[in-house]
Amino acid sequence: MSTLSPNNRGGEFLLADQLRNQLVEFVTAGPLKREFDQQCQTYFHEFENSDESDREGVLDWFLFEWFDDGGRGALDHFLENRVDLEPAEQDILGEWRDSLNSVFHVRSVSPSNLALKDLDSGYSFDVTLTKDKSHELFKKGENVVARLLPLGDHVILSGLQYIMPDKKSAVAWLELRNKIDELHSPEEIEKAIKESCTAFCQLFGSDELTVPPSNLSSTLRRFQEFLLREYRAESNGTTAAERYKANIGRDLEVAECVEPPDQFKGAADVTILCDEFDGIVVLPDYSRFRRVFSSDDPEKEVPEWKQLVWSYVKNPDIPIVAFERVAEKYPNRVEKVLRAVLGKSEFSIEHLYAVLLHYKQPVEGLDDLEDEEQLWDLFNGNATESKDAKSPEVPSKTPRTASKPARTHSSERKSSGPAAKTSAVRKAAQKKAKSTPSGAGVRATRETKAAARKSGVRRRS
């Protein structure tokens, strides 16, 4: 095992520090700046007296626990963007997908190490301190809210640590965190999607509503208020706000809806529809898109119809449900339109998903659309055998799940080595891994903040 110490900050620790600094810059000043700023806005909306240390707490959460609607986190975006990274750097970042944020009991302190025990999983960790004199910030017997990062044979700290005043406060924080996790379990998310669709139909009288772009924000705010505070679940007759207060012990506070992206502002109209898989979906120019397929002559009735259809085919932000809706009603015309757009007279509607996935979620090694269609036939059992046929070797996809990738759990990711100390981090991280939507984590951070203020937590970096 490596014997690197903070007094001799070896290449492994130095490299980890450099990578985290680069990741921070990527998030705060690079491609993810807009998403990070929105999460900060959500957080500071509730806590007016927040300071720079609070921003650091949101930042640490964003680096390791935020996920976009496609299931990709900051680490995934960074790895995709930085193709120049060395294999050793990629390995470190890959390990950090198994970070663990929990509350730990400090069993012992030395100049170079902390001995911690996770109050949730019961696992023990020997944490290497990488900063000079950082051991002076901790005392034996304290309970610390912290994030642990695996690093080869080591475990290190990340970001801020919150010192709880006593074990009772630590257990209360842990119980609160677990309740929030339960609220955002896959089962609860699925139930919430169904409820949002039912509420949408109840409020607007249909599963589809078309409005001018100028009315989009106000319409979404109206629906949000109805969904959270007025709609009562059929199962127990309570509102979402009432259930939140019963579980968390606090009133539900929601940030203002963000302004719609530019692609909606430039549209003739915007359609909001609810889908049992995708939930609430907002589509620009969808009424014009649908008219392409309902029309006998789109060339005359829908100007620039090919460009519009192409945008719906290629744009990864437009879910497949947009095509499903028109394909259910106009299957023959969908086939005819896509033959014209793709320039493929032999296109069959059976390959609709293959085409959409090919352009929305391109896979390395599947550059040819015919390979994607052949793969789709293999999955559906429709492939025709040929001596010369060669099956493409690519990751598996299924029609609906492929249209919106699920967040990858830590247990499904490749580990970089079964070192004794870091394997405990992975096991503990896997134990609490959940499919959490991108907005849920910052809510959990807000609740941690609330618990910290109520308990008089001291913050240490």
C-alpha positions in Angstrom: 0.0 0.0 0.0 1.2 3.5 -0.8 2.7 5.5 2.2 2.2 9.0 0.8 1.7 11.5 3.6 0.5 15.2 3.7 4.1 16.2 4.5 5.2 14.6 1.3 2.3 15.4 -1.0 3.1 12.8 -3.7 2.0 12.9 -7.3 -1.3 11.0 -6.5 -2.6 13.7 -4.1 -1.3 16.6 -6.2 -2.9 15.2 -9.3 -6.2 14.7 -7.5 -6.1 18.3 -6.2 -5.4 19.6 -9.8 -8.2 17.6 -11.3 -10.7 18.8 -8.7 -9.6 22.4 -9.4 -10.1 21.8 -13.2 -13.5 20.2 -12.5 -14.5 23.3 -10.4 -13.5 25.6 -13.2 -15.4 23.5 -15.7 -18.6 23.8 -13.6 -18.3 27.4 -12.5 -16.9 29.1 -15.6 -17.2 26.5 -18.4 -19.9 24.5 -20.2 -22.0 23.8 -17.0 -21.9 27.3 -15.6 -25.6 28.0 -16.5 -26.8 24.8 -14.8 -24.6 25.5 -11.7 -25.8 29.1 -11.5 -29.5 27.9 -11.6 -28.9 25.4 -8.8 -27.2 28.2 -6.7 -30.2 30.5 -7.4 -32.5 27.7 -6.2 -30.5 27.4 -3.0 -30.0 31.1 -2.2 -33.7 31.7 -2.9 -34.5 30.1 0.4 -31.5 31.3 2.5 -31.1 35.1 2.2 -28.1 35.2 4.6 -26.1 32.6 2.8 -22.3 33.2 2.5 -19.4 31.9 0.4 -19.2 28.7 2.4 -22.8 27.9 1.5 -21.9 28.3 -2.2 -19.0 25.9 -1.6 -21.4 23.3 -0.2 -23.7 23.6 -3.3 -20.6 23.3 -5.5 -19.4 20.1 -3.9 -22.9 18.6 -4.3 -23.0 19.7 -7.9 -19.6 18.2 -8.7 -20.6 14.7 -7.6 -24.4 14.4 -7.2 -26.0 16.7 -9.8 -27.4 14.9 -12.9 -29.0 16.4 -16.0 -32.2 15.1 -17.5 -30.2 12.5 -19.5 -28.6 11.0 -16.4 -25.2 12.5 -17.0 -23.4 14.2 -14.1 -20.6 16.9 -14.0 -18.0 14.1 -14.1 -19.5 12.6 -17.2 -19.6 16.0 -19.0 -16.0 16.8 -17.9 -14.7 13.4 -19.2 -16.5 13.8 -22.5 -15.2 17.4 -22.9 -11.6 16.7 -21.9 -10.5 14.1 -24.4 -6.8 15.1 -23.7 -6.9 13.6 -20.2 -4.3 10.8 -19.5 -5.5 7.4 -18.5 -4.4 7.9 -14.9 -6.5 11.1 -14.7 -9.5 9.3 -16.2 -9.2 6.6 -13.7 -9.2 9.1 -10.8 -12.3 10.8 -12.1 -14.0 7.5 -12.7 -13.4 6.5 -9.1 -15.0 9.7 -7.9 -18.3 8.5 -9.2 -18.4 6.4 -6.1 -18.1 9.4 -3.7 -19.9 9.1 -0.4 -21.6 11.9 1.4 -22.7 10.9 4.9 -22.3 11.7 8.6 -19.2 10.1 10.3 -18.1 9.5 13.8 -14.4 10.6 14.4 -12.8 7.6 16.1 -9.2 8.9 16.1 -7.1 11.8 14.7 -3.4 11.8 13.7 -1.4 14.3 11.7 -1.9 12.3 8.5 -5.1 10.4 9.0 -8.7 10.4 10.3 -10.4 7.2 11.4 -14.1 7.6 10.6 -17.1 5.4 11.0 -20.2 6.0 8.8 -23.2 6.2 11.0 -25.4 5.1 8.1 -23.7 2.0 6.7 -21.5 1.1 9.7 -18.4 1.0 7.5 -15.1 2.3 8.9 -12.7 4.5 6.9 -9.0 5.4 7.2 -9.0 8.9 5.6 -5.8 10.4 4.4 -5.4 14.1 5.2 -3.8 15.9 2.2 -3.5 19.4 3.7 -0.9 20.5 6.3 -2.2 20.9 9.8 -5.8 19.9 8.7 -5.9 17.4 11.5 -6.1 20.3 14.0 -9.6 21.0 12.7 -11.0 17.7 14.0 -11.4 16.1 17.5 -11.9 12.5 18.5 -15.6 11.9 19.3 -17.0 14.5 17.0 -19.6 13.7 14.3 -18.8 15.1 10.9 -21.0 15.5 7.8 -18.4 15.0 5.0 -17.9 13.7 1.5 -15.3 11.0 0.9 -13.5 10.4 -2.4 -11.7 7.1 -3.3 -8.2 7.7 -4.6 -6.4 4.5 -5.5 -5.6 2.8 -2.1 -6.6 6.0 -0.3 -9.7 7.8 0.8 -9.6 11.6 0.9 -12.0 14.5 1.9 -13.7 16.7 -0.5 -15.1 20.2 0.0 -16.5 21.4 3.3 -17.1 19.4 6.4 -19.9 20.2 8.8 -19.2 19.4 12.5 -22.4 18.4 14.3 -22.7 19.5 18.0 -23.7 16.1 19.3 -24.7 12.6 18.2 -28.4 13.4 18.5 -28.0 16.2 15.9 -26.0 13.8 13.7 -28.6 11.1 13.8 -31.3 13.7 13.1 -29.4 14.9 10.0 -29.0 11.3 8.8 -32.7 10.5 9.3 -33.6 13.7 7.4 -31.3 12.7 4.5 -32.8 9.3 4.3 -36.3 10.7 4.3 -35.4 12.9 1.4 -33.8 9.9 -0.4 -37.1 8.0 0.0 -39.1 10.9 -1.4 -36.9 10.6 -4.6 -36.7 6.8 -4.9 -37.5 5.4 -8.4 -40.9 4.2 -7.1 -41.8 7.7 -5.8 -40.6 9.3 -9.0 -42.8 7.0 -11.1 -45.7 7.8 -8.9 -45.0 11.5 -9.1 -45.0 11.4 -12.9 -48.4 9.7 -12.9 -49.7 12.2 -10.5 -48.4 15.1 -12.5 -50.1 13.8 -15.6 -53.4 13.3 -13.7 -53.1 16.8 -12.3 -52.3 18.3 -15.7 -55.4 16.8 -17.2 -57.5 17.9 -14.2 -56.3 21.5 -14.5 -56.3 21.9 -18.3 -58.9 19.3 -19.3 -56.5 17.6 -21.7 -53.1 15.9 -21.8 -52.0 18.6 -24.2 -52.0 22.4 -24.2 -50.6 24.9 -26.8 -49.8 28.5 -25.7 -47.8 31.4 -27.1 -44.2 31.5 -26.0 -44.9 34.6 -23.9 -47.4 32.7 -21.8 -45.2 29.6 -21.2 -43.6 30.7 -17.9 -46.9 31.8 -16.4 -48.7 28.6 -17.5 -45.9 26.4 -16.0 -46.1 28.5 -12.7 -49.8 28.0 -12.6 -49.5 24.3 -13.1 -46.7 24.0 -10.5 -48.8 25.8 -7.9 -51.8 23.6 -8.7 -49.7 20.4 -8.6 -48.0 21.1 -5.3 -50.7 22.9 -3.3 -54.1 22.1 -4.7 -54.1 18.7 -6.4 -54.9 15.9 -3.9 -53.6 12.4 -4.5 -56.3 9.8 -5.0 -54.4 7.4 -2.6 -54.6 9.6 0.5 -56.3 12.8 -0.3 -53.3 15.0 0.6 -51.4 17.6 -1.4 -47.7 17.4 -2.2 -47.0 20.3 0.1 -48.8 18.6 3.0 -46.9 15.3 2.4 -43.6 17.2 2.3 -44.3 18.9 5.6 -45.4 15.6 7.2 -42.2 13.9 6.1 -39.6 16.6 6.4 -41.2 18.8 9.1 -40.9 22.0 7.1 -43.1 24.0 4.7 -42.4 23.3 1.0 -40.7 26.3 -0.7 -40.2 26.3 -4.5 -38.0 28.6 -6.5 -39.4 30.6 -9.3 -39.6 28.9 -12.7 -36.6 29.8 -14.8 -37.0 31.7 -18.1 -37.6 29.4 -21.1 -34.6 28.7 -23.4 -34.2 30.7 -26.6 -35.5 27.9 -28.8 -39.0 28.4 -27.2 -38.9 32.2 -27.5 -38.4 32.0 -31.2 -41.3 29.5 -31.8 -44.7 30.4 -33.2 -46.2 28.5 -30.3 -45.3 26.0 -27.6 -47.1 22.8 -26.7 -47.0 21.3 -23.2 -48.0 17.7 -23.1 -47.9 15.0 -20.4 -46.6 11.5 -21.0 -46.6 8.5 -18.7 -42.9 7.9 -19.3 -41.4 11.4 -19.9 -43.7 13.4 -17.6 -44.3 17.0 -18.5 -42.8 17.8 -21.9 -42.5 21.2 -23.6 -42.2 21.2 -27.4 -41.6 24.2 -29.7 -43.7 24.5 -32.8 -45.3 21.2 -32.1 -48.6 22.1 -33.7 -46.8 22.9 -36.9 -44.8 19.7 -36.6 -48.0 17.7 -36.2 -49.6 19.5 -39.2 -46.8 18.0 -41.4 -48.3 14.6 -40.8 -52.0 15.5 -40.8 -51.7 17.5 -44.0 -52.3 15.9 -47.4 -49.7 18.3 -48.9 -47.2 19.6 -46.4 -45.2 21.3 -49.2 -48.0 23.8 -49.6 -49.4 23.9 -46.1 -46.3 23.9 -43.9 -43.4 26.1 -45.0 -39.9 24.7 -44.4 -41.4 21.5 -43.1 -38.3 19.4 -43.9 -36.1 21.6 -41.7 -38.7 21.3 -38.9 -38.9 17.5 -39.1 -35.1 17.3 -39.2 -34.8 19.4 -36.0 -37.2 17.1 -34.3 -35.2 14.1 -35.5 -31.8 15.4 -34.5 -32.4 17.5 -31.4 -31.6 15.4 -28.3 -33.6 17.7 -26.1 -36.8 16.8 -28.0 -38.0 13.4 -26.6 -39.2 10.6 -28.8 -42.7 11.0 -27.5 -43.1 13.8 -30.0 -42.9 11.2 -32.8 -44.9 8.6 -30.9 -47.9 10.9 -30.7 -48.0 11.4 -34.5 -47.0 7.9 -35.3 -50.0 6.5 -33.3 -52.4 8.6 -35.4 -50.7 8.9 -38.8 -48.4 5.8 -39.1 -48.4 5.8 -42.9 -47.7 9.5 -43.2 -44.9 9.3 -40.7 -43.3 6.6 -42.9 -43.9 8.7 -46.0 -42.5 11.9 -44.5 -39.4 10.3 -43.1 -38.7 8.6 -46.4 -38.6 12.0 -48.0 -36.5 13.6 -45.2 -34.0 10.8 -44.9 -33.8 10.2 -48.7 -34.5 6.5 -48.1 -37.4 5.1 -50.2 -37.2 1.8 -48.3 -37.6 3.3 -44.8 -40.1 1.4 -42.7 -41.9 2.8 -39.6 -40.6 -0.3 -37.8 -37.2 1.5 -37.7 -38.6 4.7 -36.3 -36.8 4.2 -32.9 -33.6 3.2 -34.7 -33.6 6.4 -36.7 -34.3 8.7 -33.7 -31.7 7.0 -31.5 -29.2 7.1 -34.3 -29.4 10.9 -34.5 -30.3 11.8 -30.9 -27.9 9.5 -29.2 -25.1 8.6 -31.6 -23.0 5.6 -30.6 -19.3 5.3 -31.5 -19.0 2.5 -34.0 -22.5 2.9 -35.4 -21.9 5.7 -37.9 -24.1 4.0 -40.5 -27.9 4.2 -40.1 -28.2 0.7 -41.7 -26.2 -0.8 -38.8 -28.5 0.8 -36.3 -31.5 -0.6 -38.1 -29.9 -4.0 -38.3 -29.3 -3.9 -34.5 -32.9 -2.9 -33.9 -34.0 -5.9 -35.9 -31.8 -8.2 -33.9 -33.4 -6.9 -30.6 -36.9 -7.4 -32.0 -36.1 -10.8 -33.5 -36.8 -9.6 -37.0 -33.3 -10.0 -38.4 -32.9 -11.9 -41.6 -30.0 -14.3 -41.5 -27.3 -14.0 -44.1 -23.9 -15.6 -44.5 -22.4 -12.2 -45.2 -24.3 -10.3 -42.6 -22.2 -9.0 -39.7 -23.9 -8.0 -36.5 -22.7 -4.7 -35.1 -21.2 -4.9 -31.6 -22.7 -2.0 -29.6 -24.3 -1.4 -26.2 -27.9 -2.6 -25.9 -30.9 -0.3 -26.2 -34.6 -0.8 -25.7 -37.3 1.4 -27.4 -38.5 3.5 -24.5 -35.7 3.3 -22.0 -33.1 4.2 -24.6 -35.0 7.5 -25.4 -34.2 8.7 -21.9 -31.1 7.1 -20.3 -31.4 6.3 -16.6 -28.9 7.6 -14.2 -26.1 5.0 -13.8 -25.9 3.6 -10.3 -22.5 3.3 -8.7 -22.9 -0.5 -8.7 -23.1 -0.5 -12.5 -19.9 1.4 -13.0 -16.5 -0.1 -13.5 -14.3 0.2 -10.4 -10.6 1.0 -10.7 -9.3 -1.5 -8.2 -10.5 -3.5 -5.2 -8.3 -1.8 -2.6 -9.5 -2.5 1.0 -10.2 1.1 2.0 -11.8 2.4 -1.2 -13.9 -0.7 -1.6 -15.7 0.3 1.6 -16.5 3.7 0.1 -18.0 2.0 -3.0 -20.0 -0.4 -0.9 -21.4 2.4 1.2 -22.0 4.6 -1.8 -23.8 1.7 -3.6 -25.9 1.0 -0.5 -27.4 4.5 -0.7 -27.4 5.0 -4.5 -30.7 6.2 -5.8 -32.1 7.5 -9.1 -32.5 11.1 -8.0 -33.7 13.8 -10.5 -31.4 16.8 -11.0 -33.5 19.1 -8.9 -33.7 16.8 -5.9 -30.1 17.0 -4.8 -30.1 20.7 -4.2 -33.3 20.3 -2.2 -31.4 17.8 0.0 -28.6 20.3 0.3 -31.1 23.0 1.5 -32.4 20.6 4.1 -28.9 19.8 5.3 -28.4 23.6 5.6 -31.6 23.9 7.6 -30.6 21.1 9.9 -27.1 22.7 10.3 -28.6 26.1 11.3 -31.0 24.6 13.7 -28.3 22.5 15.4 -25.7 25.3 15.5 -23.3 23.4 13.2 -19.7 24.7 12.8 -18.3 24.5 9.3 -14.7 23.6 8.6 -12.8 23.4 5.3 
